[in-house]
Amino acid sequence: MGAVLWDTERGECLALGSFQDIPPGKVYQLWFFSAAAKVPVGLVKTDAGGRFFMKFPVPKEAQGATAVVVTAEPDNGSQIPTQPYCAAGRID
């Protein structure tokens, strides 16, 4: 469970919540999706309890995004999100 708060004027977002343990060699990655693009925002680093509280700069390409998605990717992240998604939600 989690939340993403996007400050469009400052071009950054705050992500917080918790996830299950991720297998070795994998990392959670945050994405903003629009009809035209799937934009990687950053790698989510959790503490020993699976919790996270992080601030990310939001790339300009994410303007117009309508969804936020979290995926499990290789340790250094990915340029293309892999399925299944770990979490997803609408941007209102």
C-alpha positions in Angstrom: 0.0 0.0 0.0 1.3 3.5 -0.7 0.7 6.9 -2.1 2.4 9.3 -4.6 2.0 13.1 -4.2 3.1 15.0 -7.3 4.0 18.7 -7.0 3.6 19.7 -10.7 4.9 23.3 -10.0 8.2 22.0 -8.5 8.4 19.0 -10.8 8.9 16.5 -8.0 6.9 13.8 -6.2 6.9 12.2 -2.8 6.3 8.4 -2.7 5.6 6.6 0.6 4.2 3.2 1.7 5.4 -0.4 2.0 6.0 -3.4 -0.1 6.7 -7.1 0.4 10.4 -8.2 0.4 11.8 -8.2 -3.1 14.0 -11.1 -4.3 17.8 -10.6 -4.4 18.9 -9.0 -7.6 15.6 -7.0 -8.0 14.5 -3.5 -7.1 11.2 -1.7 -7.1 10.9 1.0 -9.8 8.4 3.9 -10.0 6.9 4.9 -13.4 4.4 7.5 -14.7 2.3 6.3 -17.6 0.5 8.4 -20.2 -1.2 7.4 -23.4 2.1 8.2 -25.2 4.8 7.1 -22.8 6.0 5.0 -19.9 8.4 7.3 -18.0 10.8 5.8 -15.4 10.9 8.1 -12.4 13.2 6.3 -10.0 14.2 3.3 -7.9 12.3 2.7 -4.7 14.5 1.8 -1.8 12.8 0.1 1.1 14.0 -0.3 4.7 14.2 -3.7 6.5 10.4 -3.6 7.1 9.6 -2.9 3.4 8.7 0.7 4.1 9.7 3.7 1.9 9.5 7.5 2.0 11.3 9.1 -0.9 11.3 12.3 -3.0 11.9 12.0 -6.8 12.4 14.6 -9.5 9.7 14.0 -12.1 11.0 14.1 -15.7 9.4 16.6 -18.1 8.3 13.7 -20.3 5.9 12.6 -17.6 3.6 15.7 -18.1 0.1 14.4 -18.9 0.6 11.1 -17.0 -2.6 9.5 -16.0 -1.2 6.5 -14.0 1.5 5.7 -11.6 3.0 2.1 -11.6 5.5 0.2 -9.6 7.4 -2.7 -11.1 10.1 -5.2 -10.0 13.2 -4.7 -12.2 16.8 -5.7 -12.2 19.0 -4.0 -9.5 20.0 -1.1 -11.8 16.5 -0.5 -13.0 15.0 -0.7 -16.5 14.0 1.6 -19.4 10.9 -0.5 -20.1 8.6 -1.6 -17.4 8.1 -5.4 -16.9 4.9 -7.1 -16.0 3.2 -8.1 -13.8 3.0 -4.7 -12.1 3.5 -4.7 -8.3 1.2 -1.7 -7.8 -0.8 0.8 -10.0 -3.1 3.7 -9.5 -4.7 6.6 -11.3 -3.5 10.1 -11.3 -6.4 12.5 -10.6 
